[in-house]
Amino acid sequence: MDVSEITIPGDTPGTEWRLPVLRFQGRDPKAPKVYIQAALHAGELPGTVALHFLCERLRQAESEGGIASDITIVPQANPIGAAQSHFGDLQGRFDLGSRTNFNRDFPLISVADRATLLDDLDDYPATDRLKRQLLHMALGADLVLDLHCDDESLQYAYIDEAFWPEAADLATALEMEAVLLSDGESSAFEEAVGFAWKYEVPGERRSWLPGRLSVTVELRGKRDVDPMLAKRDADGLWRFLAARGIVGEEKVLPAAFSGPAVPLDNVEILRAPEGGAVLFHRNIGQRIAEGELLATIVSRPGQPGGSIDLHAPQDGLVLTRTSDRLVRRRGDLMKIACDGPSSALRKAGTLEN
């Protein structure tokens, strides 16, 4: 394993950021190359600890000549966000300077223009330099995994329809409980990678990308940083790499994915109509029926009519839930994966900012 660091100068005198990069060398230069990163939202750590245990297996496999292709791993992809605390609370999702989500505003380019990402880096602030370095590394690979987590959540993934159903082996290997099929129409990291591949030929858009994969994996919730879960996720990542012929001597094909795979239009987001204390009546992983009571918002405690009941808009699977119990007006409470489309309008791209 080769360990190197990318140095990102800060935007003020005397500051800089260091981005550790771990590389494993494969024996077959023609095998599909792999790039895996975690903690782009700096406080989302299930992927970081999973990669810690995965690297143990990869080091052993590399010493035995058991890795077919080059593998690049960035276990903590956002040192800038990891250093942002406000009154003791980590602020690793949005850059405090630009107020931009660290997983948005990645450059949308063709893979043919990959080298330009590193041109004139001194012209960019630190956050943009970071994004350009990450995207440059990812576009040197064929299989790209961006490991995140949600708040309180099942194991699921956002997978561009251009990679489905070929990517079902990843969903099975990681024992995902749902897949959300995205349209690839945002500037998030995994969609910027997909964009570069889709527009590899100028003027043409490819709608199917066999042999390639760029995906956001949601490894349950923020508090699911646990040694047993981390080792289980590392085993799942290993199974996926084995199924693709990247590690091990033989391909081990997982069983077919049996969970729901629904487009983003079929995701109902339950939002708070008013601010207040939230009482949940259903938990993640539960199937719910249309009209079922899901949550109560206590907006004016002790007063007549001081609470609001929220009901399921249609049948579905409760995928995520907020861990906050004091919620703001229009704050997201739940995501529900449903068989049918939501009646709510959705802009193209990601579900959240």
N, C-alpha and C positions, 0 to 999 in steps of 0.2 A: 504494500500500500504506500503510495506516495502522498505526502501531506504538504500542501503549499498554502500560501495566504495571498489574497488579493487585498491590497491597501487602497482604501478610499479616503482621500483627503477630506477633512471637514470643511464647512463653509465659514468657519471662524479660525483665526490664528491659533495654532497649538493643538488642534483636534484632528483626529483621523480615526478611521474604522478599519478593522481587520476581519476579513471574511475567510475562514478556513475552508479549504477544498480538499476532499479525499478522493484519490483516483486509484482504481484497480485496473491492471492491464490484462486484457484478454489474449488468448492464444490464436484467435482467428480474426484477421483484419476485416473479413467480409461479414462477420456476424453483426446483428443490429446493436448499435451502441445505446447505452442507458444513461439517463440523467435523473437523479432523484434529489429533491430538496424538501426541507421542512422549515416551519416557523417563519414563513414570510410575514404572517401576522405574529409578531414576536412572542406574544403570550400564549400561543397555541403550541403546546409542547408534546402531545402524544406522539407526533411524528418524529420529533427529535430523539426521544428515548427509544422508539422502535428502531430508528436507524443506528443507534448505539449498539443494539444487540445484533442487528443485521450485519454490521461491519465485522463483528466477531466471527461470524460464519464466513464472510467473504475473505477475511484475512487467511483463514484456514484453507479455504478452497483455492485461493490464489497460490499459496505455498505448495499445493498439490497439483497445480496445473488444471484446476477444475473450473476456471472461468473462461468462457468462450469469447466474450466481447468486452470492450472497454466499458467500465462503469464509473461514473462521476457522481459523488455524493456531497451535498452541501447541507449538513445537519442543522445549521442555524443560519438561515438565509437573510436575516435582517438584524445586523448588529446595531443599526441606527435606532430602530424601534425598540430594541431591547434596553437601550439606555434612556428611554423617555419615560419618566415617572412624573406624575402630577399629584402633589400632596400624598405621596406614598403609593399611588395606584399606577400600575404599568399602563402606558398608553401605546401599545404596540400595533394597533390596527390602523390608525391614521397618523400621518406625519404631522407633528405639531406646528411645523413651519408653514407648510403649504395647505394643511387641512385635507390632504388627499389620501385616500385609502392606499396603503402600501401595495395592494393587489389590484391596482387600476393604473391607467395611463402608461402601460408598457407600449413601446413603439410598434406600430403595425406596418411591417415591411415584408418583402419577399425574402425567402431564405437565400436567394441569390445575392441579396444585399447584406448578408450577415456581417461581413467584415466592417461595414460602415458603422456598426454599433459602437465600435471602439475608436472611431475617428473623432478628433478634437474633444476628448473627454473633459479637458479643462474648461470647456465652455458650459458645462452642465453643473447644477448643484449636486450635492452628495447623494440625495435620494434618486435622482435620475441616473447618476453614474452607477449606483447599485443596480438599478433595474436593467440598464444596458449590459452590465457584466453578467447578470443572471441569465438574461435572454440569449446573450452570445454563447454562453456555455450550453444552454438547452438546445439551441439550434445546431449544435454539433452532434446531437444524438438522434436516435430514431424513436426511442421510447422515453417519454417524459412524465414523471409523476411528481405532482405538487401536493405535499401532505399538509393538510389543515385539520381543524376540528371545528365543531359548532359549539353551542352553549350547553344545553342538555340535549343529547342527540343519540340516535341510532348510528350505526356504521353505514355510510352511504357515499355516493360519488356523483360529481357532475361530469358527464361524458358527452362530448360533441357527437351528434348523430353521424358525423363523418367517420367515426371510429366504432360504431355499433352495427352489428352485434359481435364483431371480432373481439372487442374488449370485454366480453362476458367472462373470459377466463380470469381477468383481474378481479371482477366482482365476486366470482366464486372463490378464488384463492384467498381473498381477504374477508370472506364470509359476510359480505355486505347484505344489508337487509332491504336496500332499495337503491335504484339508480335513477337519477334525474337526467334526462336527455336534453342537452342544451343546444342552442342554435348557433353558437360560436360568434355572436355579434357584439362582443364587448372588448375592452382593452385589458381584461384580466390576464394574468400570466399565461395560464394554460390555453386561453383562447388566442392570445398573441402568437404563441407557438403554432397553433393550428392554422391561424391566418397566414403565417409565413409559408407553410406547406401548401395550403390551398392555392395561393397565388404565386407559386414557384415559377410558372410560365406567365410572363406578362400578358395581361388582357384575357387570361383564362382563369376560371374558378373551378377547382376540382371539388366535387361533393363527396367523394369516397377516397380514403387514404389507407389502402391496405398495407399492412406491415409497419404502420406508424401508430403512435398513440401519444396524446397529450391530455392529461386528466387531472382534475382536482379531487383528491380523496379526503373525505371528512371522517377522521378517526374518532368517532363518538364526540364526547364533550370536553370542555376545558379542564374539568376536574378529573378526567379519566387518565391521569398520569400515574400509572401503577405498574409494578414490575411484571406481574403476570400478563396484563393486557399488552404491555410493550413487547414481551417475548412472543405472545400470540400473533401480534401484528408483524413482527419480524419474520416469524414462520410463514405468515401469509404472503409477505413480499417475496420470500425465498421460493415459495410454491409457484408464484407467478413467473419469476425469473426462470425457474426450472421448466415450466410449461412452455416457455418461449425458447428453450434450448440455450439459455445464457449461462446457467450454472448446472452442475451435475453432469453425469455421463449420458443420461437418457431423459427424454421428455416425459414428464408426468402430467398427463392431461387431466385437469379437474373435471368434476361432474358439471352438467349444464346448470347455469344460473337459474334459480327458481323464484327469485324475488320479483317484486314489481319494478318495471322499467317504464317510467312515464315522462312525457315531455313537460317542460317547465310550465306550459299553459295549464297543466293538470294539477298544479300545486296551489292549494288554498293557503293563504297566509292570514291567520287570525290576528286582528289588530285591536288595540284597546280604543274604544270610542271616547273614553275620558281617562284622565289620570287617576290613580288611586292604588290601593292594595289589591293584588290579584290572588284569588283563590282558585286553584286548578282542581277540576273534577276528573280529569283524565291524564294519564301519564304517557311518556313516549313508549312506542312499541304496541300501543293498544289500537285495535281497530274500532272505529266509531261509525255510527249510523247517522244519516241526515236527521237534523233536529235534536240530536243528543246534546245535553248540557255539558259544555267543555270548561267554562271558566266563569267566575263572578268577579266583577270589578267593584270594590267598595270605595266609592268616590266621595261620599259624604257620610262618614261613620256616625251611627246613632240617630240619623235623621230618617223620617219616613221617605221611602223611595230612594234611599241613599246608595243603592247598589244596582248593578246592571248585569243580567245574565247573558252570556254569549253561547250560541248554539252552533252545532256543526252545519255548514252549508251543504254538505253532501257526504256520502259514505267515503271512508278513506282510512289511511294508516297515519297515526301521529308520529311524525318523523323527528321533529325538534320541539323544544320548549325553552322559553327564557328562564334563566336562573334568578332574574330580578323578581322581587315581590312588590316593590314600589315601581309602578310603570307610568310612563308618560302617555299623553294623548297621541294616538296613532302609532304607539310603540308595537313592535312585533311580539306576539305572544307564542304562536305555534306555526309550524309548517305541517301541512297535511298532504300526503301523496294520495291522489284520487284517480279513479278510473276515467272520469270524465273531465272536460275542461272547466276551469273556473269561469264564473260570470264576470269577475273583475278584470278590467283591462290591464294588460301587461306590456310594457315596452320591451323591444328586442334587447337581448343581453341578459345579464345576471339578475337574480331575484333581489339582491340587496346592494346598497352602496358600498 
